[in-house]
Amino acid sequence: MARQATEPGAAQPTPSVPALEARDVGKVYSATRQPVTVFAGLDFAVEAGTFTTIVGPSGCGKTTLLLLLAGLVPPTSGEVLLQGRPVRGPQPADISVIFQDANLLPWKTTLQNVEFPLELRGVSKAERRAQAAALLDLVGLREFESRYPHELSGGMRQRVAIARGLIQDPKILLLDEPFAALDEQTRMKMGLELLRIWEQRRKTVLFVTHNLTEATFLSDRVLVLGPRPARVLDDVPIDLPRPRDFELMATERFGQLRNRMWRLIMASEGDGALPDRR
């Protein structure tokens, strides 16, 4: 079908601004005797409302990348943009980070841990309690609001951390291997739980994992990083239907996508595997 010509003087469509963007980002740690170049000229953009996962070999800088994107660590060169604006430091109202360790305050209850970011901002007790209670409903932990962290399972603590990360209604949620310490069964359940929350809230999510099955199951796209100094080896679109269920993992297409990422990582480490672009 021929493309329709644009009338002279007609308004041109405005290109969408990425939710988050890395432009020619470099990072060098020079405090040691031998400087370490983590990134050199890293470029990618993430669209609003999408679920993007970052994978790559151990030590390639995945966690450092999240810290850069969150403004917690400055780049050595290049820049990170949040909706087109340079990120110059932490922006907790816009970008929330959830780490592998839930980092809950042991002397605070579940409800108090979730509301804590609003407490720091001086939000009234009634308002922050109401927001925290609503988020505990969202993550299925309302009946545990009076429990302390040591009374919760690992998966429950991570759900508390996710609720706490959402309470300031950030535009972007960065997750650094949040399920790595969990057993396989709990990890799979938490993946489904995260997808359920994402589908309800439609935050822009960047998720770091070593687990290629997890990456394939959760994502709209996967960025495959190579070894240091890391670059994006491939931007893999995950063309699998949503909503996702565990039966999807047994399909041929799921295996093709997972194996494509595995082969790229192995080839980047010099193990002789060839990329498979299917």
Phi, psi and omega in degrees: 000130183293146179280131183289134180290148178272131179298140176302135179082355180288149180295133178273144178298138180278122179294142181287144178269129179301149176296320182212141184214138171251122181243110175051043186283130173237147177218123178235127173266113187245010182289335180272171181299324180249105180303145180244119176268112182273313179229151174213104178073044181277128182226130168190163178226149181237126181279151182298139175081004182262162178247107182246135177245145179246124177233167178165172181295157178302137177083007183278349176108023183298315179293319177302321179299315178298320179297322176296314182296327181279352182081011180277338177227132181278146173288154174283327177211165182074193182207156172252134182242134173252109185049044176086355182254136180299138175270116183252356182179183180302140178226072188298336178288338182250327185230122178245140182243132176241122185263175180300319174272129183298335176054044176280150177281117189294338181269001179248148178287173176306310181299316181294325177295319182293320184278352188304317178302325178286328175299318179296331180274356178082018177292143183300151183302316182297318182291315182291326176296319181296317180293318180296319179297320179296321179288326175294327172298317182299319183265006174074033183234019184301322182288352179252018187296337181264000180279155176262160185308322182291348179266002183249151174286168179301317179295323179293320178297322179292326176294323175298317179298320178295316178299317179297323178293335182269347193292335177270010179052054182290155175287328188229137179242120178253126182236121183257093180045055187292342184250009188298328184273000184267155174292163188300316182297314180293322179299317179295319177297320180292328175298315177297321179297317179297318178297320179299315180294317179298318181294331177281318187263336180052045170287159170280121186244132166242125190235125178259134177206156168268347189270110184289330175295315178299316180300315181294320184291323188273331206263160163273328178205157179231127174267121180260116179267149174266183179292167181298142350289122193287144170224169178279110178287324182201149175245101191263112175286132180263093186272060178246147184291154170241151359291154184268149171220169187294336179297335180300330182294340182271359184278156180297319183296320178301313179297321179298316182293316179297316182291328175301315179293317180300315181296322177297314181294317179297318179295323181292334179269005176080024181268005170087357179287144181260141177299144177239114189269012182292000000 
